[in-house]
Amino acid sequence: MACKNCAQTLDTTDNYCNSCGAKVIRNRLTLKNIWNDIGHEIFNLDNTFLKTFRTLFAHPEKVILDYISGTRKRYMNPVGYFAIAITLSGLMFFILRDVYELNLTESSFSGGTTPKMNFVFDFQALLAYLSMPLYALFTWMLFSHTKKFNYTEHLVANAYIIGQTSYIQVVTFVLFLGIFPIKFDVFNLGFFFFMVVYQFYVLGRMHQLHFWPTFWRALIYFILLLVVMVGIGALIVILSLLTGSVSMEELAPK
């Protein structure tokens, strides 16, 4: 008998391959054993996903520093961790728009009605992936004087951090916006502030900096992101007008 993953010769009593570590599958594929595999990989308390999730709360810098230093089996890799978070975020936006029927682009800070442009959230996953290199660039620049981590290592750190905050976002948004009459933009702005605080709490611990050196970097980062978000918002409006998704009459204050 040979391993179906690496072709290594196996004994008939082997449950795992001695070469690549893959589980030996003997049963025919059924819905039941697929569900058992999913349950083992996701809900088992010893699996890497839950271990990563728990440790990013208690000792977030440990997950990142271990991965950067070469410990790759103890925690889930940052790309997979971030990808699952973005997938769940897509489900969250579906619930908010189609189940709760919220206008996610409505402003609480301007009078009158606003056009429904919820279609922009159809591209939230793409925007999330495109934003990640920008997050890493900003944090790398802000901490560049320490010379401790390069750009790629900042990319890893931000993938873990943004992934973790995205999991929290999914749970809190679905619960609170479904129970309480809170405006999406107000709640989202508050969560954005929380994300930056957590992000620089972790980065400060990674770089072993005290409060004030970390604080002013977080403040600059917050301002940079606000500028970028305003720019992206303006670009979305322009593209919406050019494609006919909204009209000038809809954008005009009423």
BALO-162971 format. One record per residue (C-alpha): residue number from 0; z, x, y. Coordinates in Angstrom, 1 decimal, decimal comma. Last residue first. Example, Ala and Ser with C-alpha at 12.3 -4.5 7.8 and 13.67 -1.06 7.14 Angstrom:
2
site k 1&Z 7,1&X 13,7&Y -1,1
site k 0&Z 7,8&X 12,3&Y -4,5
This chain:
254
site k 253&Z 0,0&X -33,0&Y 66,0
site k 252&Z -0,6&X -29,2&Y 66,1
site k 251&Z -4,1&X -28,1&Y 65,3
site k 250&Z -4,5&X -26,7&Y 61,8
site k 249&Z -5,9&X -29,9&Y 60,3
site k 248&Z -8,3&X -30,3&Y 63,1
site k 247&Z -9,5&X -26,7&Y 62,7
site k 246&Z -10,4&X -27,5&Y 59,1
site k 245&Z -9,0&X -26,5&Y 55,8
site k 244&Z -10,6&X -25,4&Y 52,5
site k 243&Z -13,9&X -25,1&Y 54,3
site k 242&Z -14,6&X -21,6&Y 53,0
site k 241&Z -14,5&X -20,0&Y 56,4
site k 240&Z -11,5&X -21,9&Y 57,5
site k 239&Z -9,5&X -21,0&Y 54,4
site k 238&Z -10,6&X -17,4&Y 54,8
site k 237&Z -9,3&X -17,3&Y 58,3
site k 236&Z -6,0&X -19,0&Y 57,3
site k 235&Z -5,5&X -16,6&Y 54,4
site k 234&Z -6,1&X -13,6&Y 56,7
site k 233&Z -3,5&X -14,9&Y 59,2
site k 232&Z -1,0&X -15,3&Y 56,4
site k 231&Z -1,8&X -11,8&Y 55,0
site k 230&Z -1,2&X -10,3&Y 58,5
site k 229&Z 2,0&X -12,2&Y 59,0
site k 228&Z 3,2&X -11,0&Y 55,5
site k 227&Z 2,3&X -7,4&Y 56,4
site k 226&Z 4,3&X -7,6&Y 59,6
site k 225&Z 7,2&X -9,1&Y 57,8
site k 224&Z 7,0&X -6,4&Y 55,2
site k 223&Z 7,1&X -3,6&Y 57,8
site k 222&Z 10,1&X -5,2&Y 59,5
site k 221&Z 12,1&X -5,5&Y 56,2
site k 220&Z 11,2&X -1,8&Y 55,4
site k 219&Z 12,4&X -0,6&Y 58,8
site k 218&Z 15,7&X -2,5&Y 58,2
site k 217&Z 16,0&X -1,2&Y 54,7
site k 216&Z 15,6&X 2,3&Y 55,9
site k 215&Z 18,3&X 1,7&Y 58,5
site k 214&Z 20,7&X 0,4&Y 55,9
site k 213&Z 20,2&X 3,2&Y 53,3
site k 212&Z 21,2&X 6,0&Y 55,8
site k 211&Z 24,0&X 3,7&Y 56,9
site k 210&Z 25,5&X 2,9&Y 53,4
site k 209&Z 25,6&X 6,3&Y 51,7
site k 208&Z 22,8&X 7,9&Y 49,8
site k 207&Z 22,7&X 8,9&Y 46,1
site k 206&Z 18,9&X 8,6&Y 45,9
site k 205&Z 19,0&X 6,3&Y 43,0
site k 204&Z 22,1&X 4,5&Y 44,4
site k 203&Z 20,3&X 3,9&Y 47,7
site k 202&Z 17,2&X 2,7&Y 45,8
site k 201&Z 19,3&X 0,2&Y 44,0
site k 200&Z 21,0&X -1,2&Y 47,0
site k 199&Z 17,7&X -0,9&Y 48,8
site k 198&Z 16,0&X -3,4&Y 46,5
site k 197&Z 19,1&X -5,6&Y 46,3
site k 196&Z 19,2&X -6,0&Y 50,1
site k 195&Z 15,4&X -6,4&Y 50,3
site k 194&Z 15,4&X -9,1&Y 47,6
site k 193&Z 18,3&X -10,9&Y 49,3
site k 192&Z 16,4&X -11,1&Y 52,6
site k 191&Z 13,4&X -12,5&Y 50,8
site k 190&Z 15,7&X -15,0&Y 49,2
site k 189&Z 16,8&X -16,3&Y 52,5
site k 188&Z 13,2&X -16,5&Y 53,7
site k 187&Z 12,3&X -18,4&Y 50,5
site k 186&Z 15,1&X -20,9&Y 51,1
site k 185&Z 13,9&X -21,6&Y 54,6
site k 184&Z 10,3&X -21,7&Y 53,6
site k 183&Z 10,9&X -24,1&Y 50,7
site k 182&Z 12,9&X -26,6&Y 52,7
site k 181&Z 16,1&X -27,6&Y 51,0
site k 180&Z 16,8&X -31,2&Y 49,9
site k 179&Z 19,0&X -30,2&Y 47,0
site k 178&Z 18,5&X -30,8&Y 43,2
site k 177&Z 14,9&X -29,6&Y 42,5
site k 176&Z 14,9&X -27,0&Y 45,2
site k 175&Z 18,2&X -25,6&Y 43,9
site k 174&Z 17,4&X -25,4&Y 40,2
site k 173&Z 13,7&X -24,4&Y 40,2
site k 172&Z 14,3&X -22,0&Y 43,1
site k 171&Z 17,4&X -20,4&Y 41,6
site k 170&Z 16,0&X -19,8&Y 38,1
site k 169&Z 12,6&X -18,5&Y 39,2
site k 168&Z 14,0&X -16,4&Y 42,0
site k 167&Z 16,5&X -14,6&Y 39,7
site k 166&Z 13,7&X -13,7&Y 37,4
site k 165&Z 11,6&X -12,5&Y 40,4
site k 164&Z 14,5&X -10,4&Y 41,6
site k 163&Z 14,5&X -8,5&Y 38,3
site k 162&Z 10,7&X -7,9&Y 38,3
site k 161&Z 10,9&X -6,8&Y 41,9
site k 160&Z 13,5&X -4,2&Y 41,0
site k 159&Z 11,9&X -3,0&Y 37,7
site k 158&Z 8,4&X -2,7&Y 39,2
site k 157&Z 9,9&X -1,2&Y 42,4
site k 156&Z 11,5&X 1,6&Y 40,4
site k 155&Z 8,3&X 2,4&Y 38,4
site k 154&Z 6,2&X 2,5&Y 41,6
site k 153&Z 8,8&X 4,7&Y 43,2
site k 152&Z 8,4&X 7,0&Y 40,2
site k 151&Z 4,7&X 7,0&Y 40,8
site k 150&Z 5,1&X 7,9&Y 44,5
site k 149&Z 7,4&X 10,9&Y 43,8
site k 148&Z 11,1&X 11,0&Y 43,4
site k 147&Z 13,8&X 13,4&Y 44,6
site k 146&Z 12,2&X 14,8&Y 47,7
site k 145&Z 15,0&X 13,5&Y 49,9
site k 144&Z 12,7&X 13,5&Y 52,9
site k 143&Z 10,3&X 11,1&Y 51,2
site k 142&Z 12,9&X 8,2&Y 51,2
site k 141&Z 11,1&X 6,0&Y 53,7
site k 140&Z 7,6&X 7,1&Y 52,7
site k 139&Z 8,3&X 6,4&Y 49,0
site k 138&Z 9,8&X 3,0&Y 49,9
site k 137&Z 6,7&X 2,0&Y 51,8
site k 136&Z 4,2&X 3,3&Y 49,3
site k 135&Z 6,1&X 1,7&Y 46,4
site k 134&Z 6,1&X -1,7&Y 48,1
site k 133&Z 2,4&X -1,3&Y 48,9
site k 132&Z 1,6&X -0,4&Y 45,2
site k 131&Z 3,4&X -3,6&Y 44,2
site k 130&Z 1,6&X -5,9&Y 46,6
site k 129&Z -1,7&X -6,0&Y 44,7
site k 128&Z 0,1&X -7,1&Y 41,5
site k 127&Z 2,0&X -9,8&Y 43,4
site k 126&Z -1,1&X -10,9&Y 45,3
site k 125&Z -2,9&X -11,4&Y 42,0
site k 124&Z 0,0&X -13,4&Y 40,5
site k 123&Z 0,2&X -15,5&Y 43,6
site k 122&Z -3,5&X -16,5&Y 43,5
site k 121&Z -3,0&X -20,1&Y 42,7
site k 120&Z -0,3&X -20,0&Y 45,3
site k 119&Z -3,0&X -20,1&Y 48,0
site k 118&Z -3,9&X -23,6&Y 46,8
site k 117&Z -0,7&X -24,9&Y 48,4
site k 116&Z -2,5&X -25,1&Y 51,7
site k 115&Z -1,2&X -28,6&Y 52,7
site k 114&Z -1,9&X -28,9&Y 56,3
site k 113&Z 1,0&X -28,9&Y 58,7
site k 112&Z 2,7&X -31,8&Y 60,4
site k 111&Z 4,4&X -31,8&Y 63,8
site k 110&Z 7,0&X -29,4&Y 65,1
site k 109&Z 7,4&X -25,7&Y 64,2
site k 108&Z 10,3&X -23,9&Y 62,5
site k 107&Z 10,5&X -25,8&Y 59,2
site k 106&Z 6,9&X -24,8&Y 58,3
site k 105&Z 5,0&X -26,4&Y 55,5
site k 104&Z 3,2&X -23,9&Y 53,2
site k 103&Z 5,1&X -24,9&Y 50,0
site k 102&Z 4,4&X -28,6&Y 50,4
site k 101&Z 6,6&X -29,8&Y 47,6
site k 100&Z 5,5&X -32,1&Y 44,8
site k 99&Z 8,6&X -31,5&Y 42,7
site k 98&Z 6,5&X -31,6&Y 39,5
site k 97&Z 3,1&X -30,4&Y 40,8
site k 96&Z 4,0&X -28,0&Y 43,6
site k 95&Z 7,5&X -26,7&Y 42,7
site k 94&Z 6,8&X -26,9&Y 38,9
site k 93&Z 3,5&X -25,0&Y 39,2
site k 92&Z 5,1&X -22,4&Y 41,5
site k 91&Z 7,8&X -21,8&Y 38,9
site k 90&Z 5,2&X -21,4&Y 36,1
site k 89&Z 3,5&X -18,8&Y 38,2
site k 88&Z 6,8&X -17,1&Y 38,7
site k 87&Z 7,3&X -17,0&Y 35,0
site k 86&Z 4,0&X -15,0&Y 34,6
site k 85&Z 5,1&X -12,7&Y 37,4
site k 84&Z 8,4&X -12,0&Y 35,7
site k 83&Z 6,6&X -11,3&Y 32,3
site k 82&Z 4,3&X -8,8&Y 34,0
site k 81&Z 7,2&X -7,0&Y 35,8
site k 80&Z 9,0&X -6,3&Y 32,5
site k 79&Z 5,8&X -5,4&Y 30,8
site k 78&Z 4,9&X -2,9&Y 33,5
site k 77&Z 8,4&X -1,5&Y 33,8
site k 76&Z 8,8&X -0,6&Y 30,1
site k 75&Z 11,6&X -2,5&Y 28,3
site k 74&Z 14,8&X -0,4&Y 27,9
site k 73&Z 16,2&X 1,9&Y 25,3
site k 72&Z 12,9&X 3,1&Y 23,9
site k 71&Z 11,5&X 5,0&Y 26,9
site k 70&Z 14,1&X 7,6&Y 27,7
site k 69&Z 11,8&X 10,1&Y 29,5
site k 68&Z 13,7&X 11,0&Y 32,7
site k 67&Z 11,9&X 8,3&Y 34,7
site k 66&Z 12,9&X 5,7&Y 32,1
site k 65&Z 16,5&X 6,8&Y 32,2
site k 64&Z 16,5&X 6,9&Y 36,0
site k 63&Z 15,2&X 3,4&Y 36,3
site k 62&Z 17,5&X 1,8&Y 33,8
site k 61&Z 20,5&X 3,7&Y 35,1
site k 60&Z 19,8&X 2,8&Y 38,7
site k 59&Z 20,4&X -0,8&Y 37,9
site k 58&Z 23,9&X -0,4&Y 36,6
site k 57&Z 25,4&X -3,9&Y 36,2
site k 56&Z 22,6&X -6,2&Y 37,1
site k 55&Z 19,7&X -4,0&Y 36,0
site k 54&Z 21,7&X -3,4&Y 32,8
site k 53&Z 21,7&X -7,1&Y 31,8
site k 52&Z 18,0&X -7,5&Y 32,3
site k 51&Z 17,1&X -4,3&Y 30,5
site k 50&Z 19,3&X -5,1&Y 27,6
site k 49&Z 17,9&X -8,6&Y 27,5
site k 48&Z 14,3&X -7,2&Y 27,3
site k 47&Z 15,1&X -4,3&Y 25,0
site k 46&Z 16,4&X -6,5&Y 22,1
site k 45&Z 20,0&X -6,3&Y 21,0
site k 44&Z 20,9&X -9,9&Y 22,1
site k 43&Z 18,0&X -11,3&Y 20,0
site k 42&Z 16,4&X -14,0&Y 22,1
site k 41&Z 13,1&X -12,4&Y 23,0
site k 40&Z 11,9&X -10,2&Y 20,1
site k 39&Z 13,7&X -12,0&Y 17,3
site k 38&Z 12,9&X -15,5&Y 18,5
site k 37&Z 9,3&X -14,6&Y 19,1
site k 36&Z 9,1&X -13,2&Y 15,5
site k 35&Z 10,7&X -16,4&Y 14,1
site k 34&Z 8,3&X -18,6&Y 16,1
site k 33&Z 5,3&X -16,7&Y 14,6
site k 32&Z 7,0&X -17,0&Y 11,2
site k 31&Z 7,2&X -20,8&Y 11,5
site k 30&Z 3,7&X -21,2&Y 13,0
site k 29&Z 2,2&X -19,5&Y 10,0
site k 28&Z 0,5&X -16,2&Y 9,3
site k 27&Z 0,6&X -15,2&Y 5,6
site k 26&Z 3,7&X -13,3&Y 4,6
site k 25&Z 3,7&X -9,6&Y 3,8
site k 24&Z 4,1&X -8,0&Y 7,2
site k 23&Z 5,6&X -4,5&Y 7,2
site k 22&Z 7,3&X -3,9&Y 10,5
site k 21&Z 5,9&X -1,0&Y 12,6
site k 20&Z 7,9&X 2,2&Y 12,8
site k 19&Z 4,9&X 4,4&Y 13,3
site k 18&Z 5,4&X 6,9&Y 10,5
site k 17&Z 8,1&X 5,6&Y 8,2
site k 16&Z 6,5&X 2,1&Y 8,3
site k 15&Z 9,1&X -0,6&Y 8,1
site k 14&Z 10,1&X -3,0&Y 5,2
site k 13&Z 9,4&X -0,4&Y 2,5
site k 12&Z 9,9&X -1,7&Y -1,1
site k 11&Z 6,2&X -1,4&Y -2,0
site k 10&Z 6,2&X 2,2&Y -0,9
site k 9&Z 4,0&X 3,0&Y 2,1
site k 8&Z 1,0&X 5,2&Y 2,7
site k 7&Z 0,3&X 5,6&Y 6,5
site k 6&Z -2,8&X 3,6&Y 7,6
site k 5&Z -1,5&X 3,5&Y 11,3
site k 4&Z -1,2&X -0,2&Y 12,1
site k 3&Z -1,9&X -1,9&Y 8,7
site k 2&Z 0,5&X 0,5&Y 6,9
site k 1&Z -0,9&X 1,3&Y 3,5
site k 0&Z 0,0&X 0,0&Y 0,0
